Amino acid sequence: MALEINEQNFEELVMNSGKPVVLDFWAVWCGPCRMIAPLIEEMHNEYGDKAVIGKVDVDSNNEISVKYGIRNIPTVLFLKNGEVVDKVVGAVPKSTLTAKLDAIL
């Protein structure tokens, strides 16, 4: 299962990971978020130790959402060395997500 990223573990799991990070900003009530959730899970299983794949519940983690200016969900951010290098807004095919992650590995 993709990591649940929250305000308590954000610094450790995201900023100090030393690996590329994929953050899926989502909410329980969001239909398109449910559409990409299985893709995020597949990526977590496929990329294993190469990258950190996590999910941020925007309703429970307002500080993280505000920090990255999340206005629409789902939003998937791609971070390298703690900096956002790419992002996708909305439900997209898995190939779009994996291509963006592969580009920063």
N, C-alpha and C positions, 0 to 999 in steps of 0.2 A: 504494500500500500504506500502511495506517495506520502511523504512526510507532511504532517500538519505543522505548518509554520505559524507561530504566534508571537506576540510581543515579548514573551519571556525567553523564547529560544532563538529569536531572529538573529541576534548578534553572533551567536555560536554557530548556527547551522547555515546562515547565509553569508554574513560578512567575513567570517573567519574560516570558511570552508576550504579555500585554496583550489576549488574546482569551479567550473562553470555552473551556474544556478538557473533553473527554470522555475518561475513562480507563477502559479495559476491563481489569480484573484477571482473568487467566486462567492456565491451565496446559495443557501438552500432553496430559496424561492425562485431562482433564476433558471428558466428553461434551457437557454443556450449553454449555460454552465454545465447542466446535466448531460448535454450532448457531447461535450469535449472531455468530461470526467474520465470515461473509459480510455481515451487516448492518452491522457496524462498518466493513468495507471500503467498502461502498456509501456510508455516511455520510461517510467520509473523502473519497471522490470527489465527492460532491454538495455538501458544505459548503466545500470548497476553502480559500480564504483567510479565511472567516468565523469558523472555529473550529479548534482543534487537536484532532485525533482520534488518540488513541494507545492502545497496548496495553502492559500491564505483566505480564510473566511472574512470577507469585508465587514460583516455585521459584528464580529467579535474582535476585530483587530483594526480599529479605526486609525490608530497612529501610523501603522505601516501603510495603509491605503492613502492617507493624506500625504505621507512622505513621498510617495511615488506618483501623486496626482491622479489616482485611479478615479475616473468619472463614469466609466461604462464597464460592465462585466458581461461575459468573461474578458479579462485582459491577462495575457500571458507575457511576462517580462523575462528577458534573457540577460543575465548578469555575468560579467567576467571581472575578476579582481574587485568585486563590490560595486562596480559601475554598470548601469543599464546600457547595453550595446544594441539591443533590438527589442521590438515588442510586436504583439499581435492583439488586435481588439476584435472580439466577436468569435463566433464558432467557425473554425477553419478545418480543413482536412489535416490528418496526421502528417502527411508528407510536408506540409508547410511548416509545422512545428519542428519536425526532425531536421529539415533542411537548415533552419535557423540555428538549432543546437549544434548540428554538425559543423557549421561555419565557425563556431567559437571554440570547438574542442581542439 
